[in-house]
Amino acid sequence: MAGVHLGLLLLLLTSCASAWKTFVVPHSDGQDDTPGLTAALASGNYSTNSTILFAKGTKYNIFTPIKFPALTNVEVAIEGNLSYPDSISTIQDIVGASGFPGSWFTFTGGTNVTLRGSTDPNWGWIDAHGQAWWDAGQQTNRPHGWAFSKITNGVIRDLKLWKPIGWNFATSGSSNVHIFNNRIVAVSDTDLGSIPHQSPGFSAGGTDMLFENNYVQNGDDCLTVGSGAKNIHFRNSYCEGGHGLSIGSLGQGGSVADVQNVLIENVVMKNSLYGARFKSWTGGNGLARNITWKNIAFDNVMFPVYVTQNYWDQETGPLPNNTGTNTHIQDFLFENFIGTINDKPGYVEGSCVTDPCWYAVPGATGEEVIIFDLYPDTARHAVLVLMSRILGAAATNIVARHIVAATETQSPVRVMCNSSTITSDVGFECWDGLFIPTQEGLL
């Protein structure tokens, strides 16, 4: 009998130890609310089996960055509204100081971590007061927004970002993460010609990630997939005003890139500079493999499909001499694109700060639905070439299929493609001329 009582006691103690806890972040009007949360996190009481709640009906002041410790089975619920400081200089001083973690909200690792916003349209907003930064053209010491780093089994859902200063969500080093129903509104509402520079929506790093049902209005990439990313799926989303669904940039400074298994599908691109884009630096190394963009509707987009292996910083001078290496690409597919090309004469996209603009393509007319700016012998991986020779089979490495486009001015749709850089049918006549689909492009 004593053994039974002891067993029940141990079970009770275990149950109490593992009981779910809730910490409601305290708020004081006019004061920084970060220290109250930081103190609770430092206690270690809420790093496991806990909800950290920013309560609905409360307007929190996040005047200093929040850095979360490693978490296990923790939900961070943002049901109230959060505000950065509205002073540019205050944030710049914090970002420029030693010890700044890199982002205003930083997750440093953990397992089973959920970052949840609110479905209430009036609550759960995070206001970074980015308009003042954009109007001032201020790009010094800007903070990144959310670093969801080194998380295994994570969720980011229902967050709403209002006028973020710059970069938004990054998932470097994380795995098995579901990112859905988030909203990013980085849109200027002044007549000063200001735009949210360098405000990518989602920077996908890590492995095994699903992004879906997200809504992004910004001035940079809607999605950017960086080196080391594998098994990335982005679908059923809306992107407006930015720089496209991008892989890269890869290979900067000769670094070795590795991106594999990316599927981007069922996305609307509106008033964007690019639709689907791949960019690797001149002189880069490594491999990007098995990348698919499909079912893309584009409206008023300057470059619907754009691939370059000759990316460089045009503000530093002309295209540098290639060192003989470039990031290889293998098995790229662009399928079921339909929409309109922005070829309006004299149009200049808001991020243009140089003459010519950083996105200018020598020889382009503005009527191109596809630009393949490839480097010789890199659009087909060497191993694949060897296998195709041994097996006697043709290997398709980069193909555009079922592309339907019209220009805003009703001019004929064109392409740019250097046939000396490819060895297979890319789905259209590879030349600098009219867009003429081939048999491969009609399959």
C-alpha positions in Angstrom: 0.0 0.0 0.0 2.8 2.4 0.9 4.3 1.8 -2.6 1.0 2.7 -4.2 0.8 5.9 -2.2 4.4 6.7 -3.1 3.7 6.1 -6.8 0.6 8.4 -6.7 2.7 11.1 -5.0 5.4 10.9 -7.6 2.8 11.1 -10.3 1.2 14.2 -8.7 4.6 15.9 -8.4 5.4 15.1 -12.0 2.0 16.5 -13.1 2.6 19.7 -11.1 6.1 20.1 -12.4 4.9 19.8 -16.0 1.7 21.9 -15.6 1.2 24.6 -18.2 2.0 28.1 -17.0 0.8 31.5 -18.4 2.7 34.7 -18.0 0.9 37.9 -18.9 3.4 40.5 -19.9 2.9 43.5 -17.5 2.4 47.0 -18.9 3.0 50.5 -17.6 1.8 53.5 -19.5 4.7 55.5 -21.1 7.3 53.0 -19.9 9.3 50.3 -21.6 7.5 47.0 -21.2 10.5 44.9 -22.2 12.2 44.7 -18.8 9.2 43.1 -17.2 9.2 40.3 -19.8 13.0 40.0 -19.7 13.0 39.5 -15.9 10.4 36.7 -16.2 12.4 35.0 -18.9 15.6 35.2 -16.8 13.8 33.4 -13.9 13.6 30.3 -16.1 10.0 29.8 -15.0 8.6 30.3 -18.5 11.1 28.7 -20.8 9.1 25.4 -20.9 5.5 24.4 -21.0 4.3 28.0 -21.0 2.3 30.7 -22.7 3.8 34.2 -22.8 0.8 36.5 -23.4 0.7 40.1 -24.6 -2.9 40.6 -23.6 -5.7 41.9 -25.9 -6.7 45.4 -25.1 -3.2 46.5 -24.0 -0.9 48.7 -26.1 2.6 47.6 -25.2 5.8 49.6 -25.5 8.6 47.5 -26.8 11.2 50.3 -26.5 14.1 47.9 -26.3 14.8 44.5 -28.0 13.5 41.2 -26.7 15.8 38.2 -26.8 14.2 34.9 -25.8 16.2 32.1 -24.3 16.0 28.6 -25.7 12.4 27.5 -25.3 10.6 24.1 -25.2 6.8 23.8 -25.6 6.2 27.6 -25.4 3.7 29.8 -27.1 4.3 33.5 -27.5 0.8 35.0 -28.1 0.6 38.6 -29.3 -3.1 39.5 -28.7 -2.4 43.1 -27.8 -0.7 45.8 -29.9 3.0 46.3 -29.7 4.9 49.5 -30.6 8.6 50.2 -31.3 10.0 53.6 -30.2 8.9 56.3 -32.6 12.3 58.0 -32.4 14.7 57.1 -35.2 17.8 58.2 -33.2 16.7 56.1 -30.2 16.6 52.9 -32.3 19.8 53.8 -34.1 21.6 54.2 -30.8 20.4 50.8 -29.6 21.2 49.0 -32.9 24.7 50.6 -33.0 25.5 49.6 -29.5 27.5 46.5 -28.6 25.2 43.7 -27.5 22.4 44.3 -29.9 21.1 40.9 -30.8 20.6 41.7 -34.5 16.8 41.8 -34.4 14.2 43.6 -32.3 12.6 40.2 -31.5 15.1 37.3 -31.3 14.4 33.6 -30.8 17.7 31.9 -30.1 16.6 28.3 -30.3 14.2 25.7 -29.0 11.7 23.0 -29.7 7.9 23.2 -30.2 7.8 27.0 -30.3 4.7 28.9 -31.5 4.7 32.6 -32.3 1.0 33.6 -32.6 -0.8 36.8 -33.4 -4.5 37.5 -33.4 -7.3 37.1 -35.9 -9.0 40.2 -34.5 -8.5 42.9 -37.1 -7.9 45.6 -34.5 -5.5 43.8 -32.2 -2.2 41.9 -32.5 -0.5 44.6 -34.6 3.2 45.3 -34.3 3.9 49.0 -35.3 7.5 49.8 -36.1 6.8 53.4 -37.2 8.7 52.8 -40.4 7.1 55.7 -42.3 9.4 58.2 -40.6 12.4 56.2 -41.6 11.2 55.9 -45.2 10.4 59.7 -45.5 13.9 60.6 -44.1 15.6 58.1 -46.5 17.3 56.8 -43.3 19.0 53.5 -43.7 21.7 53.6 -41.0 21.4 51.3 -38.0 18.1 49.8 -38.9 17.0 46.8 -37.0 15.8 43.5 -38.4 12.3 42.6 -37.2 11.9 38.9 -36.2 14.6 36.3 -36.0 13.0 32.9 -35.5 16.4 31.1 -35.4 17.4 27.5 -34.6 13.9 26.4 -33.8 12.8 22.8 -34.3 9.1 22.3 -34.8 7.9 25.9 -34.9 4.9 27.9 -35.9 4.5 31.5 -36.9 0.9 32.4 -37.5 -1.6 35.3 -37.6 1.0 38.0 -37.0 0.4 41.5 -38.4 3.3 43.9 -39.0 2.5 47.6 -39.6 5.1 49.7 -41.3 8.2 47.7 -40.4 11.5 49.6 -40.6 13.2 47.0 -42.7 13.7 43.2 -42.7 10.7 41.2 -41.4 10.8 37.4 -40.7 14.0 35.3 -40.8 14.2 31.6 -40.1 17.9 30.9 -40.2 18.9 27.4 -38.9 15.3 26.3 -38.1 13.6 23.1 -39.2 10.0 21.9 -39.6 8.4 25.3 -39.4 4.9 26.3 -40.5 4.4 30.0 -41.3 0.9 31.0 -42.2 -1.8 33.7 -42.2 0.6 36.5 -41.5 0.2 40.0 -42.8 3.0 42.5 -43.6 2.0 46.1 -44.5 5.1 48.1 -45.5 3.5 50.7 -47.7 4.2 54.4 -47.7 1.3 56.8 -47.5 3.1 60.1 -48.1 3.9 62.0 -51.2 7.6 62.1 -50.5 8.5 59.3 -52.9 9.7 57.2 -50.0 9.7 53.5 -50.1 10.5 50.7 -47.6 14.0 49.8 -48.8 15.3 46.4 -47.8 12.1 45.1 -46.3 11.9 41.4 -47.4 8.9 39.7 -46.2 10.2 36.2 -45.4 13.9 35.2 -45.5 13.8 31.4 -45.6 16.8 29.7 -44.1 16.8 26.2 -42.7 15.0 23.1 -43.8 11.5 21.7 -44.2 9.4 24.8 -44.1 5.8 25.6 -45.3 4.8 29.1 -46.0 1.1 29.6 -46.9 -1.7 32.1 -47.0 0.5 35.0 -46.3 -0.2 38.6 -47.4 2.8 40.9 -48.1 3.0 44.5 -49.2 6.6 45.7 -49.2 9.5 47.2 -51.1 11.8 44.2 -51.4 11.6 40.4 -51.9 8.3 38.9 -50.9 10.2 35.7 -50.3 14.0 35.2 -50.4 15.5 31.8 -50.0 19.1 31.8 -48.9 22.0 29.4 -49.0 21.6 26.2 -46.9 17.8 26.2 -47.4 16.3 22.8 -48.3 12.7 21.6 -48.7 11.0 25.0 -48.8 7.3 25.3 -49.9 5.7 28.7 -50.4 2.1 28.7 -51.6 -1.3 30.4 -51.8 -0.1 33.9 -51.0 -0.3 37.5 -52.2 2.7 39.7 -52.8 2.5 43.4 -53.8 5.0 46.2 -54.5 8.2 44.2 -53.9 11.0 42.4 -55.7 9.5 39.0 -56.2 9.8 35.4 -55.2 13.6 35.1 -55.1 16.3 32.5 -54.7 19.4 34.3 -53.5 21.4 36.2 -53.8 23.9 33.3 -53.7 27.6 33.0 -53.9 28.7 36.5 -52.8 32.4 36.8 -52.5 33.0 33.4 -54.0 31.1 31.6 -51.3 29.7 28.1 -51.9 25.9 28.1 -52.2 23.6 25.2 -51.5 19.8 25.5 -52.1 17.7 22.4 -52.9 14.1 21.5 -53.3 12.1 24.7 -53.4 8.5 24.8 -54.6 6.7 28.2 -55.0 3.1 27.9 -56.3 -0.2 29.6 -56.4 0.9 33.2 -55.8 -0.4 36.6 -57.0 2.3 39.2 -57.8 1.0 42.7 -58.2 2.9 45.9 -59.0 6.2 44.2 -58.4 9.7 44.7 -59.9 10.1 40.9 -60.4 7.9 37.9 -60.4 10.1 34.8 -60.2 13.8 35.6 -59.7 17.0 33.8 -59.2 20.2 35.7 -58.5 23.7 34.5 -57.9 26.8 36.7 -57.8 29.5 36.8 -60.4 32.3 34.5 -59.3 30.1 32.5 -56.9 30.3 28.7 -56.3 28.0 25.9 -55.4 24.6 24.6 -56.6 20.9 25.5 -56.7 18.9 22.5 -57.6 15.3 21.4 -58.1 13.6 24.9 -58.0 10.0 25.3 -59.3 7.8 28.3 -59.6 4.3 27.5 -60.9 0.8 28.9 -61.1 1.9 32.5 -60.8 -0.5 35.3 -61.7 1.3 38.7 -62.3 -0.1 42.1 -62.7 2.0 45.1 -63.8 5.3 43.4 -63.2 8.5 44.6 -64.9 10.4 41.3 -65.0 8.0 38.3 -64.7 10.8 35.7 -65.0 14.3 36.7 -64.4 17.4 34.5 -63.9 20.9 35.9 -63.5 24.2 34.3 -62.7 25.9 37.6 -63.1 24.6 39.6 -60.2 26.9 42.3 -58.8 26.7 45.6 -56.9 26.2 48.2 -59.6 26.9 51.0 -57.2 30.5 49.9 -57.0 31.2 50.0 -60.7 30.9 47.9 -63.9 30.4 44.1 -64.0 33.7 42.6 -62.7 35.7 40.1 -64.6 34.4 36.6 -63.8 36.9 34.3 -62.0 35.8 31.3 -64.0 33.2 30.1 -61.5 29.5 30.6 -60.9 26.8 29.0 -58.9 25.5 26.1 -60.9 21.7 25.7 -61.5 20.0 22.4 -62.2 16.3 21.5 -62.7 14.6 24.9 -62.8 11.0 25.0 -63.9 8.8 28.1 -64.5 5.2 26.8 -65.2 1.8 28.4 -65.7 2.6 32.1 -65.6 -0.1 34.5 -66.7 -0.3 38.3 -66.5 0.8 41.7 -67.7 4.3 43.2 -68.1 4.9 46.8 -66.9 6.6 48.3 -70.0 5.3 51.9 -69.6 7.9 54.3 -71.0 9.8 56.3 -68.5 8.6 54.2 -65.5 11.2 54.1 -62.7 10.7 51.7 -59.8 11.0 53.3 -56.4 14.2 51.6 -55.3 16.1 53.1 -58.1 18.8 55.5 -56.7 21.4 55.3 -59.5 21.6 56.1 -63.2 21.2 53.6 -64.7 19.1 51.9 -62.1 20.5 48.9 -60.3 18.0 46.6 -62.0 18.7 47.8 -65.5 19.5 45.1 -68.1 21.7 46.2 -71.0 19.8 45.7 -74.2 16.4 45.0 -72.6 13.4 46.7 -74.1 11.1 46.4 -71.1 8.8 44.0 -73.0 10.5 40.8 -71.9 8.5 38.2 -70.1 11.6 36.0 -69.6 15.3 37.0 -69.1 17.8 34.2 -68.8 21.2 35.9 -68.0 23.2 32.7 -67.7 26.9 31.9 -67.5 28.3 29.3 -69.9 28.4 25.7 -68.7 26.6 26.4 -65.4 23.0 25.8 -66.4 23.7 22.1 -66.4 25.5 20.4 -63.6 28.6 18.4 -64.6 27.3 15.2 -63.0 24.0 15.5 -64.9 25.9 16.1 -68.2 28.0 13.0 -67.6 24.9 10.9 -66.8 23.1 12.1 -69.9 26.0 11.2 -72.0 26.3 7.7 -70.5 22.5 7.0 -70.7 22.0 8.8 -74.0 19.1 10.8 -72.5 18.4 14.5 -72.8 18.3 16.3 -69.5 16.2 19.5 -69.2 17.7 21.8 -66.7 15.9 25.2 -67.0 12.5 25.3 -68.7 9.6 27.8 -69.0 6.3 26.2 -69.8 2.8 27.6 -70.4 3.8 31.3 -70.2 1.1 33.7 -71.2 1.8 37.5 -71.1 0.8 40.8 -72.5 2.5 44.2 -72.2 0.7 47.2 -70.8 1.5 49.1 -74.1 0.3 46.2 -76.2 3.8 45.8 -77.7 4.8 42.3 -78.7 6.2 40.3 -75.8 9.9 39.5 -76.0 12.6 37.4 -74.3 16.3 37.7 -73.7 18.4 34.5 -73.8 21.9 33.6 -75.0 21.8 30.3 -76.8 25.5 29.7 -76.2 24.9 29.3 -72.5 22.5 26.4 -72.8 22.4 22.9 -74.2 18.7 22.0 -74.1 15.3 23.4 -75.0 14.3 26.0 -72.5 10.7 26.2 -73.6 11.0 29.1 -76.0 13.3 30.3 -78.8 16.4 31.2 -76.9 17.4 34.6 -78.4 17.0 38.3 -77.9 13.7 38.7 -79.7 10.1 37.9 -79.8 8.7 35.3 -77.3 8.1 32.1 -79.4 7.3 29.0 -77.3 8.8 25.7 -78.4 7.4 22.2 -78.1 9.0 21.9 -74.7 7.2 25.1 -73.6 3.8 23.8 -74.7 4.0 20.4 -73.0 
